[in-house]
Amino acid sequence: MPELANIDDRLRIPYSIGTGIPKGGDEEIEGYLQSLRVQGFCVVERVIPEDQVSTVRESVHEGRRLLQQDREAERSKRIELERQRNPDAEIGDGPVRPPMAPDAELCDIARNETFAEYLADSRVLRVAKAMLDTHVRISQTEVNKSSRPAGEALSEEQLRRRGWHSDWPHDLTAYGPSSEEPWKHCGAVAQPFPDVCMALSTVWYLGPENVTPYNGGTWIVPGSHKDPRNPRGPDDGIDEQASIPGEFQISAPAGSVFMQDTRIWHSGAINQSEHERTAVVCRYAPWWLSGNEFGNLHSGGHSLRTYVPREVYAGFSPELKLLYRHLAEGEEDVLQSENQHTAARARESRESDRTGDNSQVVAGTMSMEQWECEHGGSKR
């Protein structure tokens, strides 16, 4: 990192929670999967090559600037359309109804095409498909998730303060509600949460520094994705601002991707360094999870759906198109090929002449491990 030759020694920590996982091939992917299943998270190191991190970071900064211009135009269009519907409407700073494409709110990825292609990285996709479904897509894209310097001396009390929560669809208070706006809420899975990984939140670390506890590495509670309680559960007796035994902070090289089961308890942390640590947050989800692009409040609306313009989508790689097809202007999202193949085989099997008596079947005796072994690791 030549631009930061004099960085604080506390930013040079090389340790990553990806350390110890074999690199390359099926063993590497299995290491990430085991970490996610047991601990609730993993780090895939250097998805963005070290020599490309600064280029991607600069492109994201430019994308954020362009998106700010887009948001201002989107809000003006919303107000114009609202006044056409109701000329007597008093429109202040509150939300107005979102229009449809091409006047709808742009997905953040539409201004971040340099970064976008890394979202289809083969290692990340293999992990996401194994944990979720072969038809996986991205249901949240937020490029303005950087950790900015605190800018002032911090007290011990501030450093001890947490903000424990789970991510949507397991966030019990996502975007509200409040006494003034009781309707404003994205919804959540009801407690107790089913023991199913329903989505993977990912944080893409774009430097310029490696991620360490000193510059705001995410606080995490290992294994908490299996706990029926929730830090924001109204009856669970957990102080979401206090530390929790076993907590620790993420460390990883710039260009790496932190992946977490959305049930895991985690908290943002204070950046004590002098530099903004740029990050992008994306959520990988199975096709069956509702919410095309949840919680978009950028230009004053409360839309569940953003969109990717035709001309932007046309430039995506085939792999990236599959992740954003559900948001692409003029595109229809259909089941992806792996699911189609399985469905066709199931139909052929159902329609064939079978004479078995099922005497060999004892329901409930087969474990997931046995099933995967018999099917040659097909879930990988």
C-alpha positions in Angstrom: 0.0 0.0 0.0 2.5 2.7 -1.2 0.0 5.6 -0.7 0.1 4.8 3.1 3.7 4.3 3.8 3.5 5.7 7.3 0.4 3.9 8.5 -0.1 3.0 12.1 1.5 -0.4 13.1 -1.9 -1.5 14.4 -3.1 -1.6 10.7 -0.4 -4.1 9.6 -1.8 -7.1 11.3 -1.7 -9.9 8.7 -4.0 -12.3 10.5 -7.3 -13.1 8.9 -10.2 -15.4 9.9 -9.5 -17.1 6.5 -6.1 -18.2 7.8 -5.8 -22.0 8.1 -8.4 -22.8 5.3 -6.6 -24.7 2.5 -6.3 -22.6 -0.6 -7.5 -24.0 -3.9 -10.1 -26.5 -5.1 -12.8 -28.3 -3.3 -11.0 -28.3 0.1 -11.0 -24.5 0.1 -14.7 -24.3 -0.6 -15.4 -26.9 2.1 -13.4 -24.9 4.6 -15.6 -21.8 4.0 -18.8 -23.9 4.2 -17.7 -25.5 7.5 -16.9 -22.1 8.9 -20.3 -20.8 7.9 -22.2 -23.8 9.2 -20.4 -24.0 12.5 -19.3 -20.4 13.3 -21.8 -18.5 11.1 -19.3 -16.7 9.0 -16.1 -16.9 6.9 -13.7 -14.7 5.0 -12.8 -15.4 1.3 -9.4 -13.7 0.9 -8.3 -11.5 -1.9 -11.3 -12.0 -4.2 -10.2 -8.7 -5.7 -6.4 -9.0 -6.5 -4.1 -6.8 -4.5 -3.0 -4.8 -7.6 -6.7 -4.1 -8.5 -8.0 -3.0 -5.1 -7.2 0.7 -5.5 -8.7 0.8 -9.0 -11.9 -0.8 -7.8 -12.0 1.5 -4.7 -11.7 4.6 -6.9 -14.4 3.4 -9.2 -16.8 2.9 -6.2 -16.1 6.4 -5.0 -17.0 7.7 -8.4 -20.0 5.5 -8.5 -21.2 6.9 -5.2 -20.9 10.5 -6.6 -22.9 9.6 -9.7 -25.5 7.8 -7.5 -26.0 11.0 -5.4 -26.8 12.9 -8.6 -29.2 10.1 -9.6 -31.0 10.2 -6.2 -31.6 14.0 -6.6 -33.1 13.4 -10.0 -35.2 10.4 -8.8 -36.7 12.5 -6.0 -37.6 15.3 -8.3 -39.3 12.8 -10.6 -41.2 11.3 -7.7 -42.5 14.7 -6.6 -43.5 15.6 -10.2 -45.5 12.4 -10.6 -47.1 12.7 -7.2 -48.3 16.2 -8.1 -49.7 14.9 -11.3 -51.7 12.4 -9.3 -52.8 14.9 -6.7 -52.2 18.6 -7.5 -53.3 19.7 -4.0 -50.8 17.4 -2.2 -48.5 19.1 0.3 -45.1 17.5 -0.3 -42.4 18.2 2.2 -39.4 16.1 3.2 -41.4 12.9 3.6 -41.6 9.9 1.3 -43.5 9.9 -2.0 -44.6 6.9 -4.0 -41.9 5.4 -6.2 -42.5 5.3 -9.9 -41.8 2.3 -12.1 -38.7 2.0 -14.5 -37.3 3.9 -16.2 -38.1 6.5 -13.6 -37.7 4.2 -10.6 -34.7 4.1 -8.2 -31.5 2.8 -9.8 -29.8 -0.2 -8.2 -26.4 0.9 -6.9 -24.7 -1.6 -9.2 -25.8 0.5 -12.2 -23.0 3.0 -11.4 -20.4 0.5 -10.2 -19.7 -1.7 -13.2 -16.0 -2.1 -12.4 -16.8 -3.6 -9.0 -19.8 -5.5 -10.3 -18.0 -8.4 -12.0 -16.3 -9.5 -8.9 -19.7 -10.4 -7.4 -19.7 -13.4 -9.7 -16.3 -14.6 -8.4 -16.3 -18.4 -8.7 -15.3 -19.0 -5.0 -18.0 -16.7 -3.7 -20.6 -18.1 -5.9 -19.8 -21.7 -5.1 -20.2 -20.9 -1.4 -23.4 -19.0 -1.9 -25.0 -21.8 -4.0 -24.0 -24.5 -1.6 -25.4 -22.6 1.4 -28.5 -21.2 -0.3 -29.7 -22.6 -3.6 -28.3 -23.1 -7.1 -30.5 -20.3 -8.3 -29.0 -17.5 -6.2 -29.3 -13.8 -6.8 -28.3 -10.5 -5.2 -31.1 -8.9 -3.2 -29.2 -5.9 -1.7 -26.5 -3.7 -3.1 -25.2 -0.8 -1.0 -22.0 0.9 -2.1 -22.0 3.6 0.6 -21.1 1.3 3.6 -17.7 2.7 4.3 -16.3 3.1 7.9 -15.2 6.6 8.3 -12.7 7.8 10.9 -14.1 8.8 14.3 -12.3 12.1 14.0 -12.1 12.7 17.8 -10.7 11.1 20.9 -12.8 8.2 22.1 -13.7 7.2 25.6 -13.5 3.7 27.0 -17.3 3.7 27.2 -17.6 4.5 23.5 -15.2 1.7 22.6 -17.2 -0.7 24.7 -20.5 0.2 23.1 -22.0 -2.3 20.6 -25.0 -2.3 18.3 -25.8 -6.0 18.1 -28.3 -7.2 15.5 -29.0 -9.8 12.9 -29.5 -8.9 9.2 -32.7 -9.0 7.2 -34.7 -11.3 6.9 -33.8 -11.9 10.6 -33.6 -8.3 11.7 -36.7 -7.7 13.9 -36.6 -3.9 13.5 -35.4 -3.4 9.9 -36.0 0.2 8.9 -38.6 0.8 11.6 -41.3 0.8 12.7 -41.9 3.8 15.0 -44.8 5.3 16.8 -45.0 8.0 14.0 -44.7 5.4 11.2 -45.9 2.1 12.4 -46.2 0.8 8.8 -42.6 1.4 8.0 -40.9 -2.0 8.4 -39.4 -4.5 6.0 -40.7 -7.5 7.9 -38.7 -10.3 9.4 -38.8 -14.0 10.0 -40.7 -14.8 13.2 -38.9 -16.0 16.2 -37.8 -18.7 16.9 -35.9 -18.6 13.7 -35.9 -21.8 11.6 -32.5 -23.5 11.5 -32.0 -22.5 7.9 -29.5 -20.2 6.3 -31.9 -17.9 4.3 -29.3 -15.3 3.0 -25.7 -14.4 3.2 -24.6 -10.8 3.9 -21.3 -10.0 2.4 -18.9 -7.1 3.1 -16.4 -6.3 0.4 -13.3 -4.7 1.9 -11.8 -2.2 -0.6 -9.0 -0.7 1.5 -6.9 1.3 1.3 -6.0 -0.4 4.6 -6.3 -4.1 5.6 -9.3 -4.6 7.9 -8.3 -4.8 11.6 -9.9 -4.3 15.0 -8.3 -0.8 15.0 -10.0 0.5 11.9 -13.4 -1.0 12.6 -13.4 -4.7 11.8 -17.0 -6.0 12.4 -17.8 -7.4 15.8 -19.1 -10.9 15.7 -20.4 -13.6 18.1 -19.4 -17.0 16.8 -22.1 -19.6 16.7 -24.9 -17.1 17.5 -26.7 -18.0 14.3 -27.8 -21.2 16.1 -29.2 -19.4 19.1 -33.0 -19.0 19.2 -32.6 -15.6 20.9 -31.9 -12.4 19.2 -30.2 -9.2 20.4 -33.3 -7.2 19.5 -35.8 -9.9 20.7 -38.2 -8.0 22.9 -38.4 -10.9 25.4 -34.8 -12.2 25.2 -33.2 -10.0 27.8 -30.1 -9.0 25.8 -28.6 -5.6 26.0 -27.8 -4.8 22.4 -25.2 -2.2 23.4 -23.2 -4.3 25.8 -20.3 -6.7 25.0 -21.0 -10.4 24.8 -18.6 -13.2 26.0 -16.8 -14.7 23.0 -17.1 -11.7 20.8 -14.2 -10.7 18.5 -13.5 -8.5 15.5 -12.8 -9.4 11.9 -9.4 -9.0 10.3 -8.7 -9.5 6.6 -6.6 -8.2 3.8 -8.0 -5.5 1.5 -9.8 -7.1 -1.4 -11.3 -9.9 0.7 -15.0 -10.7 1.3 -16.6 -11.3 4.7 -19.6 -13.6 4.4 -22.1 -14.2 7.2 -25.3 -16.1 7.8 -27.9 -13.3 8.3 -28.9 -14.8 11.6 -25.4 -14.2 13.2 -25.2 -11.5 15.9 -22.8 -8.8 14.8 -22.1 -5.1 15.3 -20.4 -2.2 13.6 -17.2 -1.0 15.2 -15.5 2.4 15.5 -12.8 3.2 13.0 -9.9 4.6 15.1 -7.6 5.2 12.1 -7.1 8.3 10.1 -8.5 6.9 6.8 -11.9 5.9 5.5 -12.1 2.2 5.1 -14.2 1.7 1.9 -16.7 -1.2 1.8 -19.6 -2.4 -0.2 -22.4 -4.6 1.3 -24.2 -7.1 -0.9 -26.7 -9.8 0.1 -26.9 -13.1 -1.7 -30.3 -14.8 -1.4 -32.1 -17.8 -2.9 -34.8 -17.1 -5.6 -37.6 -17.9 -3.1 -36.7 -15.1 -0.6 -39.1 -12.2 -1.1 -37.8 -8.7 -1.4 -36.2 -7.8 -4.7 -34.0 -5.1 -3.3 -35.2 -4.4 0.2 -35.2 -1.1 2.2 -34.2 1.4 -0.4 -34.6 4.8 1.1 -32.0 6.7 -0.9 -34.2 9.3 -2.7 -37.0 9.6 -0.1 -39.2 6.7 -1.1 -39.8 3.3 0.4 -39.4 1.1 -2.6 -38.8 -2.7 -2.4 -37.6 -2.7 -6.0 -34.8 -0.9 -7.7 -33.8 -1.6 -11.3 -30.8 -2.1 -13.6 -31.1 -0.3 -16.9 -31.1 -2.3 -20.1 -27.8 -0.8 -21.4 -26.0 -1.5 -18.1 -27.3 -5.1 -17.9 -26.3 -5.7 -21.5 -22.6 -5.2 -20.5 -22.7 -7.7 -17.6 -21.0 -11.1 -18.0 -23.4 -14.1 -18.3 -22.6 -15.1 -14.6 -23.3 -11.6 -13.3 -26.6 -11.4 -15.4 -28.0 -14.3 -13.5 -27.4 -12.5 -10.2 -29.3 -9.3 -11.3 -31.8 -10.6 -13.9 -34.7 -10.2 -11.4 -33.9 -6.4 -11.3 -33.0 -5.9 -15.0 -35.3 -3.6 -17.0 -37.4 -5.6 -19.4 -36.0 -9.0 -18.3 -38.0 -12.0 -16.9 -36.4 -14.0 -14.1 -36.8 -17.8 -14.6 -35.4 -20.8 -12.8 -31.7 -21.3 -13.6 -30.4 -24.3 -15.4 -29.3 -26.4 -12.4 -32.8 -26.3 -10.9 -34.4 -27.0 -14.3 -32.2 -30.1 -14.8 -33.2 -31.5 -11.4 -36.9 -30.8 -12.0 -36.7 -32.5 -15.4 -35.1 -35.6 -13.9 -37.7 -35.6 -11.1 -40.5 -35.5 -13.6 -39.0 -38.3 -15.7 -38.6 -40.4 -12.6 -42.2 -39.7 -11.5 -43.5 -40.6 -14.9 -41.6 -43.9 -15.3 -43.0 -47.3 -14.4 -42.0 -48.1 -10.9 -42.7 -51.3 -9.0 -40.8 -50.8 -5.8 -42.6 -51.3 -2.4 -40.5 -48.8 -0.4 -39.8 -51.4 2.2 -36.2 -50.2 2.4 -37.3 -46.6 3.3 -37.3 -45.7 7.0 -38.2 -42.0 7.2 -35.9 -39.9 9.3 -33.0 -42.3 9.4 -30.8 -40.6 6.7 -28.6 -37.7 7.7 -27.7 -34.8 5.5 -24.1 -36.1 5.4 -25.3 -39.5 4.2 -27.5 -37.9 1.5 -24.6 -35.8 0.2 -22.3 -38.8 0.2 -24.8 -40.9 -1.8 -25.3 -38.0 -4.3 -21.6 -37.5 -4.8 -21.4 -34.1 -3.1 -23.9 -32.7 -5.5 -24.8 -29.8 -3.1 -21.3 -28.5 -3.6 
